Structure formats: structure tokens, C-alpha cells
Amino acid sequence: MVAATTGPGALRARSLPVRTVLAAVLAAAANAALVAVVQAVGVAPGFRALTYPPVVFLSVLGAVGAAGVYALLRNRVEEPAATFRKLALGVLVVSFVPDLALLVADPAATAAGVVVLMVMHVVVAAIAVELLVSWRGEG
């Protein structure tokens, strides 16, 4: 048990919560900035999915969820970084499906608005993968 709290592995284990918070804050901030631009330009006015509350909340949720998955993988698979990258890519692609469904389900949705939502998913995924895996040399 002592070995788990000392040595180079301990730094990575303790730093995962810090990296998680940083990923969540950066993802939320980056996507909030996109909301500001989208609202200034007038892309899909009235499209609730492109407002601050859902964008910030879901950006944080995505980053924290990614960190939870990465934490599980680090303890259960031989190559957690590579596995996480592949899984993150798969989840990213699947995450586009509900965005595309909004074109049918939400009359305020526009093609441009949905593309922005998809870009926001990419932002969260890129930040999460970079900070959780690549930062600190884990990948």
C-alpha cells in the first residue's frame, strides 16, 4: 500500500484529479467562447442547445466522464493510453448522432448550429485526451 503513494506513479495518480478539473474548466471555457461567437454571428437563433447553461454543463460532464473512464482503464488494461484514445474517438463519433437528430427534433436547429455542436464535442474530446493522457507523459 505504501508503494501506491510514493514514486513516479503516485505523481500521476494524484495529478489525475488536477488534470480532470483543468480539462473540465478548459473545455467549458473554450465551448463558452464558441457560444459567444455563435450568438454574436446569429447562427441558429432560438436554438437552446447553443446557449451557455447546457453547453457549459455538458462540456464539464464530458470531461469528467472521460476522466472517469481513463481512471478505470489505467487500472484494468495493459495499454490504457492507447485504449483510451481509441475509445474516445469511438465515443466522439457516436456523440454526433444526437446532434444530427436535433435537425429533425428541434425546429430551431439549423445545419450550421448542429455543426457547431459537433465541433464542441471535438473540443471536449481533444482537451480531455490531451490533458488526461498526453500531459505529464502518460501517453
Residue, then its C-alpha position, 0 to 999 in steps of 0.5 A: m500500500v505504501a508503494a501506491t503513494t510514493g514514486p513516479g506513479a503516485l505523481r500521476a495518480r494524484s495529478l489525475p484529479v488536477r488534470t480532470v478539473l483543468a480539462a473540465v474548466l478548459a473545455a467549458a471555457a473554450n465551448a463558452a467562447l464558441v457560444a459567444v461567437v455563435q450568438a454574436v454571428g446569429v447562427a441558429p437563433g432560438f436554438r437552446a442547445l447553443t446557449y451557455p447553461p447546457v453547453v457549459f454543463l455538458s462540456v464539464l460532464g464530458a470531461v469528467g466522464a472521460a476522466g472517469v473512464y481513463a481512471l478505470l482503464r489505467n487500472r484494468v488494461e495493459e495499454p490504457a493510453a492507447t485504449f483510451r484514445k481509441l475509445a474516445l474517438g469511438v465515443l466522439v463519433v457516436s456523440f454526433v448522432p444526437d446532434l444530427a437528430l436535433l435537425v429533425a427534433d428541434p425546429a430551431a436547429t439549423a445545419a450550421g448550429v448542429v455543426v457547431l455542436m459537433v465541433m464542441h464535442v471535438v473540443v471536449a474530446a481533444i482537451a480531455v485526451e490531451l490533458l488526461v493522457s498526453w500531459r505529464g507523459e502518460g501517453 
